[in-house]
Amino acid sequence: MHRITNTGRVNLGHLFWLRSLAIIGQLVTIAVVQAFYGAHLPIPAMLLVVGLEMIFNAMTWVRVARARPETNLELFGQLWVDLGALSALLFLSGGATNPFVTLYLPSLAIAAAVLPWAMTSILALFAVICYALLSYNYVPLNIENPANLFEYFRMGLWVNFMVSVGLIGWFVARMSRALRQRDAALADAQQRLLRDERAVALGVQAATVAHEIGTPLSTIAMLSEELRDAASGDKNLAPYAADFELLEQQMTLCTSALARLRSRASGPSNRQPLDHWLESFVAQWRLRHPHVRFEQLGTTPGDVSIDDSVAVGQILTILLDNAARASSDSVTLSTSAVPDAGEPFIQFDVCDRGPGIPSALRGSLGAMPVESTQGGHGVGLYLAFTSAARFGGSIELAAASPRGTRAVLRVPEQSAAGSATRARMQPGGHSSATTEKKA
């Protein structure tokens, strides 16, 4: 991202390589014209100009190696030196009659691509003035066989044309690619910023709602406790004793959710072993959905810890709640540690046997709140995707076999495993959760 957005430094590196190619081309041209076409050139003066170019290019390489960003003024100075060196070489080899006089155009094209309009105009004016002066004041090109001068001129024009096309095409193509990459990166950053702003707005609303429902929940909890006590001595209320107990358990879940919200706002959660945390999490979730037929498959790795159990628990709660709404008769959860070659991660698979996700909604879920065909608003999935992305995780929604939806939550190693066990993440291990638990 730094290289894409720091276009000035990329441009200066391109100018260094272009000047290197130009120096090689100048030396080759001087040698060929002097040896094969019988031209008598002022070799010492021309080599002096080329030598000064080489010294300046070496200084440019030192400048490119520095981490400090370059400015438009530096790029302007670089192109000014290139135009000046070209003018000096043309002055020593025929002036405006030299077929390579149109090499002014590639430099101006580069200036138009990388510099503001005012600086480009100054360079264009400088090139026009140099071209005008070279039309009247220059060292004549002395060739032994003047009869072939026109053929030599045509050949020089052809070489000049090919060099100009190559330079302009190469540099402009590289610049266009860099600009496209920068625009794509900025668009992606803008999208992430918009997603984070939405998540923050929803978080503020959630905190406000949590504050408002604190008192009503306390009142309901007190009333449910009084009703449970009254049911022990009242024959009319005795049949509802189990319901009162379930109501108290549900109220306990609500108050614990508010407590987790307060702890999340005060600071990060403590690290917890994955197997112990998952056992407690599953027990709480099954209490919230006693009517759902739930299965916990596979084994839970016992040598892995979770740094942010609150965030992972919130995401899993959203995924399991969606699965329960889609298919209350079959919801499964499996956990595994995957030793990926790039970065090991923990994977949670949530599957249901519902109707599945319509293809029209599959690309939008998680990117923004979306109205679903089952009456949901997609806010939960949006928050789940946002929370997973914030700590380097990912969520993938796919079709389950033979039907339903499979939601895969992947938590990378640096957020899911303790530092003491990072090198030992392997599938399997001790499980404190019973396989094939059924409600």
C-alpha positions as CSV (number, residue, x, y, z in Angstrom):
1,M,0.0,0.0,0.0
2,H,2.9,2.4,0.8
3,R,4.5,1.7,-2.6
4,I,1.2,2.2,-4.4
5,T,0.2,5.5,-2.8
6,N,3.8,6.9,-2.8
7,T,3.7,7.5,-6.5
8,G,6.5,10.1,-6.4
9,R,9.1,7.6,-5.3
10,V,7.9,5.1,-7.9
11,N,8.2,7.8,-10.6
12,L,11.7,8.7,-9.5
13,G,12.8,5.1,-9.7
14,H,11.4,4.9,-13.2
15,L,13.3,8.0,-14.2
16,F,16.5,6.5,-12.9
17,W,16.1,3.4,-15.1
18,L,15.0,5.4,-18.1
19,R,18.1,7.7,-17.8
20,S,20.3,4.6,-17.5
21,L,18.9,3.3,-20.8
22,A,19.3,6.7,-22.3
23,I,23.0,6.9,-21.3
24,I,23.6,3.4,-22.8
25,G,21.8,4.5,-26.0
26,Q,23.8,7.7,-26.3
27,L,27.1,5.9,-25.9
28,V,26.1,3.3,-28.5
29,T,24.9,5.9,-30.9
30,I,28.1,8.0,-30.6
31,A,30.2,4.9,-31.2
32,V,28.2,3.7,-34.2
33,V,28.1,7.0,-35.9
34,Q,31.7,7.7,-35.3
35,A,32.9,4.2,-36.5
36,F,30.6,3.3,-39.3
37,Y,29.2,6.5,-40.8
38,G,32.3,8.6,-41.0
39,A,31.0,11.3,-38.7
40,H,33.5,13.6,-37.0
41,L,32.0,14.4,-33.6
42,P,33.4,16.4,-30.7
43,I,33.9,13.3,-28.7
44,P,35.6,14.9,-25.6
45,A,32.7,17.4,-25.1
46,M,30.0,14.8,-25.7
47,L,31.6,12.3,-23.3
48,L,31.8,15.1,-20.7
49,V,28.0,15.6,-21.0
50,V,27.4,11.8,-20.8
51,G,29.8,11.6,-17.8
52,L,27.9,14.4,-16.0
53,E,24.7,12.5,-16.7
54,M,26.1,9.3,-15.1
55,I,27.2,11.2,-12.0
56,F,23.7,12.8,-11.7
57,N,22.1,9.3,-12.2
58,A,24.3,7.8,-9.4
59,M,23.1,10.6,-7.1
60,T,19.5,9.8,-8.1
61,W,20.0,6.1,-7.2
62,V,21.2,7.2,-3.7
63,R,18.1,9.4,-3.5
64,V,15.7,6.6,-4.5
65,A,17.2,4.3,-1.8
66,R,16.0,6.7,0.9
67,A,12.7,6.1,2.6
68,R,11.7,9.8,2.4
69,P,9.0,10.5,-0.2
70,E,9.9,12.5,-3.2
71,T,8.3,15.8,-4.2
72,N,7.0,17.2,-7.5
73,L,9.8,19.7,-7.4
74,E,12.4,16.9,-7.4
75,L,10.7,15.2,-10.4
76,F,10.7,18.6,-12.1
77,G,14.4,18.9,-11.5
78,Q,15.1,15.4,-12.8
79,L,13.3,16.1,-16.1
80,W,14.9,19.5,-16.4
81,V,18.3,17.9,-16.2
82,D,17.3,15.3,-18.8
83,L,16.1,18.0,-21.2
84,G,19.3,20.0,-20.6
85,A,21.6,17.0,-21.3
86,L,19.7,16.2,-24.5
87,S,20.0,19.8,-25.6
88,A,23.7,19.8,-25.0
89,L,24.2,16.6,-27.0
90,L,22.1,17.9,-29.9
91,F,24.0,21.2,-29.9
92,L,27.2,19.2,-30.4
93,S,25.8,17.0,-33.2
94,G,23.9,19.1,-35.7
95,G,21.2,20.9,-33.6
96,A,17.7,20.8,-35.0
97,T,19.0,18.9,-38.1
98,N,19.8,15.9,-35.9
99,P,17.0,13.3,-36.4
100,F,17.0,12.6,-32.6
101,V,15.7,16.1,-31.9
102,T,12.2,14.7,-31.3
103,L,13.4,13.0,-28.2
104,Y,12.1,16.0,-26.4
105,L,8.6,14.6,-26.8
106,P,9.0,11.4,-24.6
107,S,10.4,13.6,-21.7
108,L,7.4,16.0,-22.1
109,A,5.0,13.0,-22.2
110,I,6.5,11.8,-18.9
111,A,6.2,15.2,-17.4
112,A,2.6,15.4,-18.4
113,A,1.9,12.1,-16.7
114,V,3.6,12.8,-13.3
115,L,3.7,16.6,-12.8
116,P,1.1,19.3,-12.2
117,W,0.1,21.4,-15.2
118,A,2.2,24.4,-14.2
119,M,5.4,22.5,-14.0
120,T,4.7,20.6,-17.2
121,S,4.1,23.9,-18.9
122,I,7.5,25.3,-17.7
123,L,9.3,22.2,-19.1
124,A,7.4,22.5,-22.4
125,L,8.4,26.1,-22.7
126,F,12.0,25.2,-21.9
127,A,12.0,22.5,-24.6
128,V,10.5,24.9,-27.2
129,I,13.2,27.5,-26.4
130,C,16.0,24.9,-26.7
131,Y,14.6,23.7,-30.0
132,A,14.4,27.2,-31.3
133,L,18.0,28.0,-30.3
134,L,19.2,24.7,-31.8
135,S,17.7,25.8,-35.1
136,Y,20.2,28.7,-35.4
137,N,23.1,27.9,-33.2
138,Y,24.8,24.4,-33.2
139,V,27.9,22.6,-34.1
140,P,27.4,21.3,-37.7
141,L,27.5,17.5,-38.2
142,N,30.6,16.7,-40.3
143,I,30.2,13.5,-42.3
144,E,32.8,12.2,-44.8
145,N,30.2,11.2,-47.5
146,P,27.6,14.0,-47.7
147,A,25.8,12.2,-50.6
148,N,24.4,9.6,-48.1
149,L,23.3,12.2,-45.6
150,F,19.6,11.9,-46.5
151,E,19.7,8.1,-46.0
152,Y,21.4,8.5,-42.7
153,F,18.8,11.1,-41.7
154,R,15.9,8.7,-42.6
155,M,17.6,5.9,-40.7
156,G,18.0,8.1,-37.7
157,L,14.4,9.1,-37.8
158,W,13.3,5.5,-37.8
159,V,15.5,4.7,-34.8
160,N,14.3,7.8,-33.1
161,F,10.7,6.8,-33.7
162,M,11.1,3.3,-32.3
163,V,12.9,4.6,-29.2
164,S,10.2,7.3,-28.6
165,V,7.4,4.7,-28.9
166,G,9.2,2.3,-26.6
167,L,9.9,4.9,-23.9
168,I,6.4,6.5,-24.0
169,G,4.6,3.1,-24.1
170,W,6.7,1.6,-21.3
171,F,6.5,4.5,-18.9
172,V,2.9,5.3,-19.5
173,A,1.9,1.7,-19.2
174,R,3.7,1.3,-15.9
175,M,2.2,4.6,-14.6
176,S,-1.3,3.6,-15.6
177,R,-0.9,0.2,-13.8
178,A,0.4,2.0,-10.7
179,L,-2.5,4.4,-10.8
180,R,-5.1,1.6,-11.2
181,Q,-3.6,-0.3,-8.3
182,R,-3.7,2.9,-6.2
183,D,-7.3,3.6,-7.1
184,A,-8.3,0.0,-6.3
185,A,-6.5,0.2,-2.9
186,L,-8.2,3.5,-2.1
187,A,-11.6,2.1,-3.1
188,D,-11.0,-0.9,-0.9
189,A,-9.9,1.3,2.0
190,Q,-13.0,3.5,1.5
191,Q,-15.2,0.4,1.6
192,R,-13.6,-0.8,4.8
193,L,-14.0,2.6,6.4
194,L,-17.7,2.7,5.4
195,R,-18.1,-0.8,6.9
196,D,-16.4,0.2,10.1
197,E,-18.5,3.4,10.4
198,R,-21.7,1.3,10.0
199,A,-20.4,-1.1,12.6
200,V,-19.6,1.7,15.0
201,A,-23.1,3.2,14.5
202,L,-24.7,-0.2,15.2
203,G,-22.5,-0.6,18.3
204,V,-23.6,2.8,19.7
205,Q,-27.2,1.8,19.2
206,A,-26.6,-1.5,20.9
207,A,-25.0,0.2,23.8
208,T,-27.9,2.6,24.1
209,V,-30.4,-0.3,24.0
210,A,-28.4,-2.2,26.6
211,H,-28.5,0.8,28.9
212,E,-32.2,1.2,28.4
213,I,-33.2,-2.4,29.0
214,G,-31.1,-2.8,32.2
215,T,-33.8,-1.6,34.6
216,P,-36.7,-3.6,32.9
217,L,-34.6,-6.7,33.0
218,S,-33.9,-6.3,36.7
219,T,-37.7,-5.8,37.3
220,I,-38.5,-8.9,35.3
221,A,-35.9,-11.0,37.1
222,M,-37.3,-9.9,40.5
223,L,-40.8,-10.8,39.4
224,S,-39.8,-14.2,38.0
225,E,-38.0,-15.0,41.2
226,E,-41.1,-14.1,43.3
227,L,-43.3,-16.2,41.0
228,R,-41.0,-19.2,41.4
229,D,-41.1,-18.8,45.2
230,A,-44.9,-18.5,45.1
231,A,-45.3,-21.6,42.9
232,S,-43.7,-23.7,45.7
233,G,-46.7,-23.0,48.0
234,D,-49.5,-22.2,45.5
235,K,-51.2,-25.2,43.9
236,N,-52.5,-23.0,41.0
237,L,-49.0,-21.9,40.1
238,A,-47.3,-25.2,40.8
239,P,-47.7,-26.5,37.2
240,Y,-45.8,-23.5,35.9
241,A,-42.8,-24.0,38.2
242,A,-40.6,-25.3,35.4
243,D,-41.6,-22.4,33.2
244,F,-40.6,-19.9,35.9
245,E,-37.3,-21.7,36.3
246,L,-36.7,-21.5,32.5
247,L,-37.6,-17.8,32.6
248,E,-35.1,-17.2,35.3
249,Q,-32.4,-19.0,33.3
250,Q,-33.2,-16.8,30.3
251,M,-33.0,-13.7,32.4
252,T,-29.6,-14.9,33.6
253,L,-28.5,-15.1,30.0
254,C,-29.7,-11.6,29.3
255,T,-27.9,-10.1,32.3
256,S,-24.7,-12.1,31.5
257,A,-24.9,-10.7,27.9
258,L,-25.0,-7.1,29.4
259,A,-22.1,-7.9,31.6
260,R,-20.1,-9.1,28.6
261,L,-20.9,-5.9,26.8
262,R,-19.6,-3.8,29.7
263,S,-16.4,-5.9,30.0
264,R,-15.9,-5.6,26.2
265,A,-16.2,-1.8,26.5
266,S,-13.7,-1.6,29.4
267,G,-11.0,-3.7,27.8
268,P,-10.1,-6.9,25.9
269,S,-11.2,-10.3,27.3
270,N,-8.8,-12.6,29.1
271,R,-7.4,-15.5,27.2
272,Q,-9.3,-18.8,27.7
273,P,-8.6,-22.4,26.7
274,L,-10.6,-23.3,23.7
275,D,-12.1,-26.5,25.0
276,H,-13.2,-25.1,28.3
277,W,-14.6,-21.9,26.7
278,L,-16.4,-23.8,24.0
279,E,-18.1,-26.1,26.5
280,S,-19.5,-23.1,28.5
281,F,-20.5,-21.4,25.3
282,V,-22.4,-24.3,23.9
283,A,-24.2,-24.8,27.2
284,Q,-25.3,-21.2,27.3
285,W,-26.4,-21.2,23.6
286,R,-28.5,-24.4,24.1
287,L,-30.2,-22.8,27.1
288,R,-31.2,-19.9,24.8
289,H,-32.6,-22.4,22.2
290,P,-33.9,-25.4,24.1
291,H,-36.3,-26.4,21.2
292,V,-33.4,-26.7,18.7
293,R,-31.9,-30.2,18.0
294,F,-28.2,-29.4,18.3
295,E,-25.2,-31.6,17.7
296,Q,-21.5,-30.9,18.4
297,L,-19.4,-33.0,16.1
298,G,-15.7,-33.9,16.2
299,T,-13.2,-33.1,18.9
300,T,-12.1,-29.8,20.3
301,P,-8.4,-29.0,20.4
302,G,-7.2,-28.9,24.0
303,D,-3.9,-27.2,23.5
304,V,-5.2,-23.9,22.0
305,S,-6.4,-20.8,23.7
306,I,-8.6,-17.9,22.5
307,D,-7.4,-14.4,23.1
308,D,-10.7,-12.7,22.4
309,S,-13.4,-15.1,23.4
310,V,-16.1,-12.4,23.6
311,A,-15.7,-11.5,19.9
312,V,-15.6,-15.2,18.8
313,G,-18.6,-16.0,21.0
314,Q,-20.6,-13.1,19.5
315,I,-19.8,-14.3,16.0
316,L,-20.7,-17.9,16.7
317,T,-23.9,-16.8,18.4
318,I,-25.0,-15.0,15.3
319,L,-24.1,-17.9,13.0
320,L,-25.9,-20.4,15.3
321,D,-28.9,-18.2,15.7
322,N,-29.3,-17.9,12.0
323,A,-28.9,-21.6,11.6
324,A,-31.6,-22.3,14.3
325,R,-34.0,-19.9,12.6
326,A,-33.4,-21.6,9.2
327,S,-33.7,-25.2,10.5
328,S,-34.6,-25.9,14.2
329,D,-34.5,-29.6,13.7
330,S,-30.8,-29.9,12.8
331,V,-28.0,-27.5,13.7
332,T,-24.4,-28.8,14.0
333,L,-21.2,-27.2,15.2
334,S,-17.7,-28.6,14.6
335,T,-14.3,-27.2,15.6
336,S,-10.8,-28.0,14.3
337,A,-7.3,-26.6,14.2
338,V,-6.0,-26.4,10.7
339,P,-2.2,-26.2,10.3
340,D,-2.2,-24.1,7.1
341,A,1.2,-23.7,5.4
342,G,0.8,-19.9,5.4
343,E,-0.8,-19.2,8.7
344,P,-2.5,-21.8,11.0
345,F,-6.1,-21.1,12.0
346,I,-9.0,-22.4,14.0
347,Q,-12.1,-23.3,12.0
348,F,-15.7,-23.4,13.3
349,D,-18.3,-25.0,11.0
350,V,-22.0,-24.3,11.5
351,C,-24.4,-26.3,9.4
352,D,-28.2,-26.4,9.1
353,R,-30.7,-28.2,7.0
354,G,-32.8,-25.2,6.0
355,P,-33.8,-23.9,2.5
356,G,-30.3,-22.4,1.9
357,I,-29.3,-18.9,0.9
358,P,-30.8,-17.5,-2.4
359,S,-28.2,-16.8,-5.0
360,A,-29.4,-13.2,-5.3
361,L,-28.5,-12.6,-1.6
362,R,-25.3,-14.6,-1.3
363,G,-23.0,-11.9,-2.7
364,S,-24.5,-9.2,-0.5
365,L,-24.7,-10.9,2.9
366,G,-22.0,-9.6,5.2
367,A,-21.2,-6.6,3.0
368,M,-24.2,-4.6,4.2
369,P,-27.5,-5.2,6.1
370,V,-29.8,-7.1,3.7
371,E,-33.5,-7.9,4.0
372,S,-33.8,-11.7,3.9
373,T,-36.7,-13.9,2.7
374,Q,-37.2,-15.1,6.2
375,G,-37.9,-11.7,7.7
376,G,-34.4,-10.9,8.9
377,H,-32.6,-7.7,8.2
378,G,-29.0,-9.1,7.8
379,V,-27.6,-6.9,10.6
380,G,-26.3,-9.9,12.6
381,L,-24.4,-11.3,9.7
382,Y,-23.1,-7.8,8.8
383,L,-21.7,-7.4,12.3
384,A,-20.3,-11.0,12.3
385,F,-18.4,-10.3,9.0
386,T,-17.2,-6.9,10.4
387,S,-16.0,-8.4,13.7
388,A,-14.2,-11.3,12.0
389,A,-12.4,-8.9,9.7
390,R,-11.3,-6.6,12.5
391,F,-9.2,-9.3,14.2
392,G,-8.0,-11.0,10.9
393,G,-10.6,-13.7,10.7
394,S,-13.0,-14.6,7.8
395,I,-16.5,-16.0,7.3
396,E,-17.5,-18.1,4.3
397,L,-21.1,-19.0,3.4
398,A,-21.6,-22.0,1.2
399,A,-24.3,-24.6,0.4
400,A,-24.4,-27.6,2.6
401,S,-24.9,-31.2,1.5
402,P,-27.6,-32.4,0.7
403,R,-29.3,-29.1,1.6
404,G,-29.0,-26.1,3.9
405,T,-26.2,-23.6,4.6
406,R,-22.7,-24.1,5.9
407,A,-21.1,-21.1,7.6
408,V,-17.3,-21.4,8.2
409,L,-15.6,-19.1,10.7
410,R,-11.8,-19.1,10.5
411,V,-9.8,-17.4,13.2
412,P,-6.1,-16.9,12.4
413,E,-3.4,-18.1,14.7
414,Q,-2.3,-14.8,16.1
415,S,-5.7,-14.1,17.4
416,A,-6.8,-17.6,18.4
417,A,-3.8,-19.4,19.8
418,G,-1.6,-18.6,22.8
419,S,2.1,-17.8,22.1
420,A,3.2,-20.9,24.0
421,T,1.3,-23.3,21.7
422,R,1.6,-21.6,18.3
423,A,4.0,-24.1,17.0
424,R,1.9,-27.1,18.2
425,M,-1.5,-26.5,16.5
426,Q,-2.5,-29.8,15.1
427,P,-6.0,-31.4,14.5
428,G,-7.3,-33.5,17.3
429,G,-6.3,-33.4,20.9
430,H,-8.2,-33.7,24.2
431,S,-11.8,-32.8,24.1
432,S,-13.9,-31.8,27.0
433,A,-17.0,-31.6,24.9
434,T,-18.9,-34.8,24.3
435,T,-19.2,-36.0,20.7
436,E,-22.7,-36.2,19.2
437,K,-24.4,-34.2,21.9
438,K,-28.1,-34.1,21.2
439,A,-30.8,-31.9,22.7
